[in-house]
């Protein structure tokens, strides 16, 4: 399996104290799991259920967090996945989350977030540095975020609960 979210090793001297003590769980998934996650984000409820039933609860919760479910966002942070939540926040234009990803060497998550925010340079970086499953996942998250934004800007859907 490719550990595509694996961050670079830092020396103890360069890590902030709060981060050293954090219990951050690794993100290491087979490409088929990443593709299942992308399809779950696209709306495939069977694959979302499959993620939950096969010990990928963090990916199911990240899907809900992408769709602005506050309880899922809290779950990610409380369950050892602040890096996933930081990527989602960064993809929503949150500058401190973008800086946090860079500070802690989550370069792939950083570029995914900026690509979702329509940064061409990050799309180019991803095209050169990640596998096709990660690229497709980023496209799926962007599509979902764009639909959410479009819904927020549509006067006909203003105030509707999805």
N, C-alpha and C positions, 0 to 999 in steps of 0.2 A: 504494500500500500504506500502511496505517496503521501508524505506528511506535508501537504501543501500550505498549511497554515503555520508550520513550524517557524518559530522566530529565531533570529540569530542569537547566539549565546553572548551574554554580556558578563563582564566581570562584576563581582559583588560591589566594587567601589562605584560603579556607574549606575547601578539600579537604585531608584528611590526606595527608602526604607519601607514605606507602606506597600510597595509592590513586591518586595522580597517576601513578605509574610502572607501575601494573598494566595489563596488556594485556587489558582486558575487551572482549569482542566484543559488538556490538549485537544486539538481538533485534527483528527487523523482519520480520513474516511476513504473508502474505496470509491473510484469514479462512478460506479453504479448507484451508490448511496447519494452522491452529489447530484446525479441526474434525477433520482427519485425526489430529492429535496426541491430541485428546480421545478419539476412537474407539480409538486405539492403547492409551491408558491404560485404556479400558474392556475391553480384551482382544482387539481385532482384530489378529491377528498379521500379516495381509496389509498393513494400513496401517502397522504398525511396520516391516515390511520395506521398504515404499515410502518411509518417512521416511529409512531408512538409505541406500537406493539413489538417493535424489534430493537428496543433500547436506544433509540435515537431521539429521546424526548427533547433534548436541547435543540434539535433541528425543527421539530414540530413547534416548539415554543418560539423559536426564532421566526418561523413562518407567521405565527400569530402576532409577534412583536412588529414585524414588517407591516402588518395590517392594523397597527396602532392599538393593540390590546394591552392595556396597562398592566394587567396581572401577569401577562407573559413577559413583559419587559422586566418586571420586578423578579420573576422567577429566574430569568437568565442571570441577573446580577447575584441573587442569593444562592444560586446553585453552581457557581464557579465558571460562568461564561460571560464575564463582563466584556471580554474582547468581542464577542458576537454582538452584544448590545452596543458597544462603542462603534462597531462598523455600521449598525443600523442608524444610530444617532448621527454619525458622520455623513451617512448617505442622505440625511435630512438637512444637511448644511450646518450641523453643530461643529463649530471650529474647535472648541476644547476637545471634543471626541476625536477629531482628526489629528490634533496634536498628540493626544494620548496614544493613539495607534502608532504614530511615528516614534514617540519617545520610548515605547516598549517593543519596538521592532516588529510590529505586525504590518509589514510592508504590503503584503498581498491584500489584507483586509483594508488597508488605507487606500490602495489603488482601486479596489472594488468600489469602495464608498465614493471616491471622486468620479469614477466612471459612471456610477449611478446618478451622480450630480451633473452628468454630461460634460465632464472634462476630457477633451480629446486626447490629451497627453497621457492620461491614465488608461484610456482604452488602448492606446498604442503600447504602453508599458505592459498591460495585461496580455496583449497579443503576442508579445515577445517572451514573456516570463511565466505564463501559466498554461496548464493543460486545457484542452477544449471543454472539459466538464466545468471547470471553474469559470471560463469565459461565458458559457451558456448559463450558469447559475447567476452570474452578474447581470446578464441580459434579462433573465426572469425577474430578478429583484427590481431592476430599473423599470420594467414594464409595469409591475405591480405598483411601484411608487408613483409612476407617471399617471396611472389610472386613479390613484388616490388623490393626487394633486388636481387632476382634471375634475374629479367629483367635487372637490372643495371649491373649485372655481366656477362650477356650473350652477347658475341661479335656479335651475329646475330641480337640482338635487340638494340644494342648501337646506340643512337641518334634518335631512333624512338619516336615519340610523341604518347602517348596513349590517 
